């Protein structure tokens, strides 16, 4: 096996060793989240203590508008299921 956890994860999935793959996946995710949290802490500390302006980050926006045609089809589908 390789020392790279991604290769280990893929190898475990291919071998259908899902319990080991889950542990490897959780470890990978924990590391990514920890790195992102640390970076955010550094950014916040720079803003608070050094007066650095916050970076404008694009936030994803959910498109909540539904076409009238889609809404009607959805309602019709629900009515058919209830009948």
C-alpha positions as CSV (number, residue, x, y, z in Angstrom):
1,X,0.0,0.0,0.0
2,X,1.0,3.6,-0.6
3,X,1.5,6.2,2.0
4,X,-1.0,8.5,0.3
5,X,-4.3,8.3,2.1
6,X,-6.3,8.9,-1.1
7,X,-4.7,5.8,-2.7
8,X,-5.4,3.9,0.5
9,X,-9.0,5.0,0.4
10,X,-9.4,4.0,-3.3
11,X,-7.7,0.7,-2.7
12,X,-10.0,-0.1,0.2
13,X,-13.1,0.8,-1.8
14,X,-11.9,-1.4,-4.7
15,X,-11.2,-4.2,-2.3
16,X,-14.7,-3.7,-0.7
17,X,-13.1,-3.1,2.6
18,X,-15.6,-0.5,3.5
19,X,-14.9,-0.2,7.2
20,X,-11.3,0.7,6.5
21,X,-12.3,3.0,3.7
22,X,-14.7,4.8,6.0
23,X,-12.0,5.4,8.5
24,X,-9.6,6.7,5.8
25,X,-12.4,8.9,4.4
26,X,-13.2,10.4,7.8
27,X,-9.5,11.0,8.4
28,X,-9.2,12.8,5.1
29,X,-12.2,14.9,5.7
30,X,-11.1,15.8,9.2
31,X,-7.7,16.9,7.9
32,X,-9.4,19.1,5.2
33,X,-11.8,20.6,7.7
34,X,-9.0,21.3,10.1
35,X,-6.9,22.9,7.4
36,X,-9.8,25.1,6.4
37,X,-10.6,26.1,10.0
38,X,-6.9,27.0,10.6
39,X,-6.8,29.1,7.5
40,X,-10.0,30.9,8.6
41,X,-8.6,31.5,12.1
42,X,-5.4,33.1,10.6
43,X,-7.6,35.3,8.3
44,X,-9.8,36.4,11.2
45,X,-6.7,37.1,13.4
46,X,-5.2,39.2,10.6
47,X,-8.4,41.2,10.4
48,X,-8.8,41.7,14.1
49,X,-5.2,42.4,15.2
50,X,-3.5,43.8,12.0
51,X,-6.4,45.7,10.4
52,X,-6.3,43.6,7.3
53,X,-9.4,44.0,5.1
54,X,-11.4,40.8,4.7
55,X,-11.2,39.2,1.4
56,X,-14.4,39.2,-0.7
57,X,-15.4,35.6,-1.0
58,X,-18.1,34.6,-3.4
59,X,-20.9,32.9,-1.7
60,X,-23.1,30.5,-3.6
61,X,-26.7,31.6,-3.8
62,X,-29.6,29.2,-4.1
63,X,-31.9,29.7,-6.9
64,X,-35.3,29.5,-5.2
65,X,-37.4,30.7,-8.1
66,X,-39.4,28.0,-9.7
67,X,-40.9,28.3,-13.1
68,X,-44.7,28.3,-13.1
69,X,-44.7,25.4,-15.5
70,X,-42.5,23.3,-13.2
71,X,-44.7,24.2,-10.2
72,X,-47.8,23.1,-12.0
73,X,-46.2,19.8,-13.1
74,X,-45.1,19.2,-9.5
75,X,-48.6,19.8,-8.1
76,X,-50.1,17.6,-10.8
77,X,-47.7,14.8,-9.9
78,X,-48.6,15.1,-6.2
79,X,-52.3,15.0,-7.0
80,X,-51.9,11.8,-9.1
81,X,-49.9,10.1,-6.3
82,X,-52.6,11.0,-3.7
83,X,-55.4,9.6,-5.9
